[in-house]
């Protein structure tokens, strides 16, 4: 399952948004009916996970954490405590809870960005500038593709 694209959209006054048709088609082709929504760990955006992808990521995280280690339990609790199971209605809409919109400063103008197995939802104004300086981006890609070192 691969979500690609950068699509402008709007929410209505209740916070409902239409999931872009190209993303709905990918979900349907993969038999995905349910989604999980959470705030991104690093960026001021929301992340939509197909339920199967969410479950895989949750399993991966759980395997790395000990249930008998307090800091591990706090990380796990923080990661899963503020998620929202979602379903798409017959018209292709889903509701973005107001608390999420508030946390990331989302207005009605939004942008969906396909991020491989997940879909990010951004306030459109926050995506007007590149995420990285283009020169830094070029250098980072060059380093990654020519060596085994991490981006610094």
Backbone bond lengths (Angstrom), bond angles and torsions (degrees), N, CA, C in turn:
res aa  C-N    CA-C-N  psi(-1)  N-CA   C-N-CA  omega(-1)  CA-C   N-CA-C  phi
1 X - - - 1.439 - - 1.520 107.36 -
2 X 1.323 115.96 122.72 1.461 120.95 -179.03 1.520 109.58 -134.10
3 X 1.328 114.89 119.09 1.456 120.82 175.49 1.519 107.69 -99.38
4 X 1.320 116.12 124.87 1.460 121.89 178.58 1.518 108.07 -132.03
5 X 1.301 116.48 146.72 1.451 120.00 176.12 1.513 112.40 129.15
6 X 1.310 113.47 165.59 1.451 123.01 -176.89 1.529 104.87 -140.56
7 X 1.336 117.35 102.14 1.459 121.34 -166.91 1.528 110.72 -124.26
8 X 1.324 115.52 126.10 1.457 121.20 176.44 1.519 109.68 -78.55
9 X 1.352 115.87 146.28 1.461 120.71 178.83 1.528 108.34 -156.27
10 X 1.319 114.79 -178.64 1.470 122.26 177.60 1.510 108.88 -137.12
11 X 1.328 114.76 151.71 1.455 119.24 169.08 1.520 107.46 -99.67
12 X 1.326 116.34 157.25 1.460 118.81 173.74 1.526 108.61 -86.32
13 X 1.322 117.13 -176.07 1.469 121.26 -177.15 1.521 113.08 -63.66
14 X 1.324 117.66 -22.03 1.461 121.39 179.67 1.528 112.44 -90.04
15 X 1.332 117.08 -5.67 1.462 120.50 -179.23 1.520 113.35 92.13
16 X 1.332 116.55 14.59 1.463 119.20 177.97 1.527 109.75 -86.76
17 X 1.316 114.60 142.96 1.464 120.89 178.58 1.522 108.84 -132.90
18 X 1.324 115.84 149.14 1.454 121.09 172.73 1.518 107.84 -85.56
19 X 1.323 116.65 124.52 1.455 119.51 173.16 1.525 106.64 -70.02
20 X 1.325 118.72 128.44 1.467 119.88 -177.82 1.534 111.94 -51.87
21 X 1.327 114.84 139.68 1.466 121.69 -175.54 1.524 112.18 -54.52
22 X 1.330 118.42 -39.34 1.466 119.47 -178.40 1.531 110.93 -65.12
23 X 1.324 118.12 -32.30 1.461 120.93 177.31 1.528 110.85 -76.22
24 X 1.345 117.10 -38.29 1.473 120.14 176.68 1.524 110.43 -61.52
25 X 1.311 116.61 -39.33 1.467 120.57 -179.88 1.528 110.88 -63.22
26 X 1.320 117.42 -42.10 1.465 121.14 178.26 1.524 110.27 -62.06
27 X 1.332 116.39 -44.05 1.466 120.22 177.91 1.525 110.95 -60.57
28 X 1.333 116.36 -46.78 1.464 120.72 -179.25 1.520 111.75 -62.22
29 X 1.320 117.09 -42.80 1.468 120.95 -179.77 1.529 111.72 -63.63
30 X 1.340 116.36 -25.20 1.463 121.04 -179.33 1.525 112.40 -101.22
31 X 1.330 116.48 8.81 1.459 120.65 177.22 1.514 114.36 67.81
32 X 1.316 117.22 23.94 1.471 121.66 -179.99 1.523 109.36 -91.58
33 X 1.311 116.35 122.77 1.457 120.52 178.86 1.514 112.70 -111.82
34 X 1.325 116.58 -23.11 1.458 120.18 -176.02 1.518 110.81 -118.31
35 X 1.327 114.29 150.43 1.458 122.08 -179.72 1.522 109.52 -126.63
36 X 1.312 115.36 160.61 1.456 121.70 173.84 1.525 106.39 -125.21
37 X 1.336 115.93 133.03 1.456 122.22 -179.08 1.524 109.46 -114.70
38 X 1.336 115.54 135.23 1.475 119.92 172.80 1.520 108.29 -151.88
39 X 1.328 115.55 160.95 1.452 120.32 174.39 1.519 107.97 -71.78
40 X 1.320 115.95 142.44 1.464 120.46 177.65 1.525 109.93 -63.44
41 X 1.315 116.48 148.81 1.461 122.29 -179.38 1.533 111.04 -68.39
42 X 1.327 117.90 -35.91 1.458 121.25 -171.76 1.526 114.93 -110.17
43 X 1.313 117.99 -31.44 1.457 121.86 -170.38 1.537 111.66 -114.83
44 X 1.340 117.67 159.52 1.465 120.95 177.27 1.530 111.32 -81.98
45 X 1.325 114.91 64.94 1.460 120.30 178.36 1.524 108.58 -145.13
46 X 1.323 115.56 170.35 1.455 121.84 175.93 1.515 108.45 -105.22
47 X 1.328 116.37 152.85 1.455 120.99 179.67 1.521 108.71 -123.47
48 X 1.327 115.63 127.62 1.460 122.70 173.37 1.519 108.10 -98.48
49 X 1.327 115.36 122.42 1.450 121.58 177.85 1.521 108.83 -109.69
50 X 1.325 120.08 128.74 1.462 118.45 165.12 1.528 106.94 -58.68
51 X 1.310 117.89 145.19 1.458 120.40 -173.66 1.525 113.02 -54.82
52 X 1.322 118.10 -39.26 1.472 119.84 -179.76 1.531 111.38 -65.78
53 X 1.319 118.00 -37.29 1.469 122.06 178.17 1.519 109.73 -68.57
54 X 1.326 116.91 -42.98 1.460 120.75 176.58 1.526 110.39 -57.02
55 X 1.327 115.95 -47.15 1.468 119.76 -178.33 1.526 111.74 -62.17
56 X 1.329 117.48 -40.33 1.469 120.28 177.16 1.525 111.22 -63.37
57 X 1.332 117.13 -44.34 1.459 119.92 -179.33 1.527 111.03 -66.85
58 X 1.310 116.42 -38.66 1.453 120.41 177.97 1.529 110.63 -64.45
59 X 1.333 116.76 -42.16 1.465 121.12 177.08 1.527 111.13 -61.93
60 X 1.327 117.21 -42.58 1.465 121.41 178.70 1.525 110.87 -61.59
61 X 1.321 116.32 -45.80 1.466 119.98 178.94 1.523 110.51 -63.60
62 X 1.317 117.37 -44.77 1.463 121.90 -177.66 1.537 111.19 -60.45
63 X 1.337 117.05 -38.29 1.464 120.84 -179.84 1.528 112.14 -66.25
64 X 1.328 117.03 -26.51 1.461 121.18 -179.17 1.529 112.88 -86.71
65 X 1.329 116.69 -9.35 1.461 120.80 -175.59 1.519 111.15 -115.05
66 X 1.309 115.67 141.63 1.459 121.41 177.23 1.526 109.77 -92.59
67 X 1.332 117.80 131.97 1.460 119.17 177.05 1.527 112.33 -68.93
68 X 1.335 117.22 -10.26 1.467 122.11 -178.50 1.515 112.17 -104.14
69 X 1.314 116.73 13.35 1.454 122.25 179.11 1.530 107.57 -116.64
70 X 1.339 116.51 115.28 1.466 120.43 -174.15 1.539 113.24 -57.45
71 X 1.350 119.44 -49.27 1.472 118.15 178.17 1.535 112.66 -60.36
72 X 1.330 117.16 -35.59 1.462 120.19 177.39 1.528 110.10 -62.43
73 X 1.325 115.77 -44.55 1.465 119.91 -179.74 1.522 110.99 -64.10
74 X 1.325 116.89 -35.86 1.459 119.78 178.87 1.529 111.15 -67.42
75 X 1.320 116.83 -40.17 1.471 120.56 176.31 1.527 109.94 -62.04
76 X 1.322 116.47 -47.66 1.459 120.55 -179.18 1.533 110.42 -61.60
77 X 1.317 116.29 -45.64 1.467 121.09 -179.72 1.522 110.62 -60.45
78 X 1.329 116.36 -44.72 1.466 120.09 179.45 1.525 110.80 -62.14
79 X 1.318 116.05 -40.98 1.469 120.15 -177.14 1.528 111.97 -65.33
80 X 1.323 117.02 -41.08 1.467 118.39 -174.16 1.524 114.94 -99.27
81 X 1.335 117.36 -9.80 1.463 118.78 -172.37 1.518 114.17 -72.23
82 X 1.288 117.89 -23.66 1.459 118.92 -175.52 1.528 111.55 -121.51
83 X 1.309 114.84 52.43 1.460 119.60 175.85 1.524 108.83 -108.11
84 X 1.291 114.65 158.17 1.456 120.63 -179.13 1.524 109.07 -130.70
85 X 1.342 118.16 113.18 1.472 119.52 173.08 1.525 108.81 -67.80
86 X 1.311 116.87 135.44 1.464 121.94 -178.58 1.512 111.11 -127.42
87 X 1.307 114.47 154.21 1.464 119.36 168.16 1.522 106.94 -133.10
88 X 1.294 115.17 154.36 1.458 121.53 -179.23 1.523 107.08 -96.43
89 X 1.328 117.15 131.52 1.462 119.65 -179.84 1.528 110.54 -76.51
90 X 1.301 116.21 177.24 1.465 121.75 -177.00 1.513 114.12 -61.61
91 X 1.331 117.13 -19.17 1.464 121.25 178.72 1.528 112.62 -94.03
92 X 1.349 116.95 0.09 1.459 120.15 179.71 1.514 113.54 87.96
93 X 1.347 116.50 16.47 1.459 120.35 -178.71 1.525 111.27 -103.15
94 X 1.332 114.44 156.71 1.463 121.51 171.61 1.523 106.96 -143.47
95 X 1.327 116.16 159.36 1.449 121.80 -177.62 1.522 110.56 -99.37
96 X 1.329 115.91 127.16 1.455 121.40 172.98 1.527 105.85 -92.99
97 X 1.329 118.58 113.77 1.456 120.01 -178.90 1.537 111.72 -57.62
98 X 1.321 115.23 142.02 1.469 120.86 -177.72 1.521 112.50 -57.89
99 X 1.336 118.22 -33.45 1.467 119.75 -179.94 1.533 110.98 -62.92
100 X 1.326 116.88 -34.92 1.459 119.71 177.76 1.521 110.63 -70.51
101 X 1.318 115.80 -41.97 1.460 119.85 179.80 1.532 109.72 -60.42
102 X 1.314 115.87 -39.38 1.460 121.12 -179.32 1.531 110.98 -68.32
103 X 1.324 117.55 -44.90 1.464 122.49 -176.76 1.522 112.06 -58.64
104 X 1.321 117.32 -38.39 1.469 118.73 -177.75 1.527 112.73 -102.28
105 X 1.334 117.17 3.33 1.464 120.02 178.81 1.517 112.52 69.45
106 X 1.322 116.86 40.24 1.463 121.80 -175.88 1.524 111.13 -83.17
107 X 1.317 115.60 133.89 1.458 122.30 172.35 1.524 107.46 -100.68
108 X 1.313 116.97 -169.42 1.466 119.68 179.57 1.527 112.63 -74.41
109 X 1.319 116.93 -20.94 1.466 120.86 178.14 1.521 108.02 -85.97
110 X 1.330 116.53 114.40 1.461 120.20 -176.47 1.521 110.47 -126.57
111 X 1.317 114.90 170.18 1.462 121.88 177.46 1.528 108.05 -139.08
112 X 1.328 115.22 130.09 1.464 122.29 173.61 1.519 107.58 -95.08
113 X 1.326 116.40 130.91 1.461 120.86 177.42 1.524 108.00 -124.30
114 X 1.335 116.13 118.44 1.458 120.90 176.22 1.512 109.64 -70.83
115 X 1.336 115.60 126.12 1.466 121.16 -176.88 1.527 110.26 -124.25
116 X 1.322 115.91 54.67 1.457 122.56 179.63 1.527 109.99 73.00
117 X 1.332 119.01 -98.98 1.462 120.79 -177.21 1.520 113.68 -90.74
118 X 1.321 117.54 -5.92 1.456 121.78 -179.22 1.524 110.02 -129.39
119 X 1.334 114.99 170.70 1.461 122.00 177.85 1.525 107.45 -126.84
120 X 1.323 116.22 125.32 1.456 119.85 175.65 1.522 109.53 -92.98
121 X 1.346 114.50 147.85 1.458 121.05 175.24 1.524 106.86 -122.88
122 X 1.319 115.42 120.07 1.460 122.56 -176.48 1.521 110.25 -117.96
123 X 1.325 116.42 153.55 1.448 119.77 164.49 1.527 104.99 -67.61
124 X 1.309 117.64 130.26 1.471 121.24 -172.93 1.527 112.59 -56.54
125 X 1.320 117.73 -37.20 1.470 120.53 -178.21 1.528 112.29 -62.86
126 X 1.330 117.02 -28.24 1.469 120.82 -178.40 1.529 112.64 -79.32
127 X 1.316 117.15 -4.52 1.468 119.90 -179.43 1.527 112.17 -111.12
128 X 1.325 116.57 8.04 1.462 119.46 -178.61 1.521 112.50 -71.54
129 X 1.323 117.33 -30.17 1.462 122.27 177.35 1.531 108.09 -97.80
130 X 1.338 117.76 152.77 1.469 119.27 176.12 1.527 110.57 -60.33
131 X 1.308 116.80 151.11 1.457 121.39 179.29 1.522 111.55 -69.62
132 X 1.325 115.93 -27.75 1.467 122.01 177.26 1.519 107.63 -135.52
133 X 1.321 115.75 152.13 1.449 120.22 170.70 1.532 107.14 -57.53
134 X 1.330 117.40 134.84 1.468 120.56 -173.92 1.531 112.75 -61.06
135 X 1.317 117.17 -36.32 1.467 119.34 178.27 1.525 110.53 -67.63
136 X 1.338 117.08 -43.76 1.468 120.92 177.50 1.526 110.54 -62.56
137 X 1.321 116.16 -38.64 1.460 120.71 178.45 1.531 110.51 -61.84
138 X 1.325 116.52 -46.97 1.460 120.49 179.02 1.522 111.99 -59.43
139 X 1.325 116.50 -43.40 1.467 120.74 179.09 1.530 111.20 -65.66
140 X 1.326 117.00 -40.98 1.468 120.53 -179.93 1.524 110.85 -64.35
141 X 1.325 117.08 -43.80 1.470 120.48 178.06 1.517 110.19 -62.75
142 X 1.320 116.65 -43.31 1.457 120.37 179.56 1.528 110.86 -59.12
143 X 1.341 116.85 -46.41 1.465 120.51 179.55 1.524 110.93 -62.48
144 X 1.310 116.06 -45.98 1.467 119.66 -178.27 1.524 112.67 -63.22
145 X 1.314 116.53 -40.05 1.461 119.85 -176.07 1.521 112.90 -81.66
146 X 1.310 117.70 -16.95 1.469 120.39 -178.70 1.507 114.00 -105.44
147 X 1.329 118.14 -11.72 1.460 120.59 -179.37 1.525 110.09 -143.81
148 X 1.304 115.45 177.86 1.451 120.81 176.47 1.525 111.94 -98.50
149 X 1.326 117.84 9.25 1.455 119.27 -176.83 1.534 111.34 -80.74
150 X 1.320 114.74 156.34 1.466 121.55 179.10 1.513 110.69 -81.65
151 X 1.330 115.68 161.32 1.466 121.13 172.69 1.520 107.78 -71.17
152 X 1.293 115.96 136.17 1.477 120.36 178.15 1.482 110.33 -118.34
